[in-house]
C-alpha cells in the first residue's frame, strides 16, 4: 500500500510540473482556469481502496454508477473505521490551488443503524487518526459536515440540510480552507467552511461506514475530482520606491506579486496564514490580489493598533453569480481561547454595503445600505474609519454607514480581508494612523471614557 501510495504521489507531482510548463493566458480580470486542469475521471480500478481499522469494503462499477459496500464504525472521535476510495490530489499553492470533489449520491441502503453514512472526503494521510474533512449523508437524507483539525484530535460536526435522493454534493479545497456545497433547485448552495491544515498532497475521494458489522450499499454517480492551479511567482527584483509617510501603518499595492515576503515593514505586510497569494496582472500591467471563490479571512497588522483609517479597492467579475462577499476587516484579533474579534465592512450580495461585528467568533450585522450592483468589472474604493467606538464606512469617498458601538466594542487590532463565493480583485490596501485629540490611545486601552481627556502622564 505504501509503495503504491508513493508511486501515485510521484505521478501527481509529475502531472503538476508538466501543467506549469504550458503557457497561460491573462485576461482583464484573471481567474483560476488559465492554467490547465489536473483532471482524471473516477476509476475504481486505478484509485486506491483503503480500509481503516477493522472495516472491510469493496467498490464496483456499472457505467458511471459506483456501489460502495462497507462496514466500519464511524469517521469520528480521534480515529476512524471506514472504507475510503481515493487518489492523491496536489494542492501546492495554498489558496491558488483549487481541488473540487463532486458526486451524486443516489442512495444509502441496507443499513441497520440510522447513523450509517457515505460521502466525499479530503484526508491528510493513511493513518486512522488523520486530519480530514468529510461531507456526508445519512440514509434519511440528512447531511453532516465533519472534520478533524489535528492528527489524533477530536472531531467536529456541523449539521446540514436534509435533502432528497439523489443529491449532488461538492467539497472544495483551497489551501487550508474546505467548503461544503449542496445543489438545490439547480444551484449550488454553500453550507459551511472549515480550516484544516493539510499537506499539499492530500487524498481526495469517496467513503462510507455502516456503524455495524454488516455493510451498507452506498450508490454514487458522476464522481469527479478536478484540480486547478493558478499561481504566479512573485516579481523578481522588485523595489518599492514610494515614500513612506510618518502616519502610515500599512500599505500593500501587490506590485511585488506576493502577500507573504519578509522582512515585514509598513510597506511590505505579511498576510498571516497565506503561503501563496494569488497576485495577478491585468492587461494594463497593474497587479492585484485575486480572491477567486476563496472563503474565509486573513489578517495582517498589529493587535495593538487603535484609531486608524483603512481603505482598499475592489473589482468584481461581472460573470460571478456567488454571494459576492468581500469585506475589509478592521480591529481584527484572532485568539485561540476566545475566537475572533473584528469589524467587517464591505460588499455583500452584489447590491448591498454592510457593517458587521464579530465577537468571540459570533457574527452580527450592525448596519447595511443598498448600493448599485457591483458586478460590473469597475474598481471601487472602500474606506473604513475607526475612532474610539465609532465606525464610518465610505464608498468612493461618500459616507454610507455610521455606527457607534456601545456594547463591548472592539477597540484594538489589525486589518484583514474576508471573502465568500466571490471572484474579486483587491488592491491598494492602505492603513493610516488617526490622531484622537481627546483621549489619544488611552481610551482604547481602558475601554471607555471616550468623551474625556486622557490623564496627564
Secondary structure, DSSP 8 states (H G I E B T S, - for coil): -HHHHHHHHHHHHHHHHHHHTS-----SS--TTSS-EEE----TTTSEEEE-TT--EEEEEETTEEEEEE--SEEETTEEE-EEEEEEEE-TTGGGEEEEEEEEEEEEES-SSTT-EEEEEEES-SSTT--EEEEEEETTSEEEEEEESSTT--EEEEEEEE--SSEEEEEEEETTEEEEEEEETTEEEEEEEEE----SEEEEEEEEE-SSSS-EEEEEEEEEEEEEE------TT----S---TTEEEEE--TTS-SS-SS-BTTB---BT-SS--EEE-TTS-EEEEEES--EEEEES-TT--SEEEEEEEEE-TT--S--EEEEEEEEEEETTTEEEEEEEEE-SSSEEEEEEEETTEEEEEEEEE----TTS--EEEEEEEETTEEEEEETTEEEEEEE--SS-----EEEEEEES-EEEEEEEEEEE---TTTTTHHHHHT--TTS-----
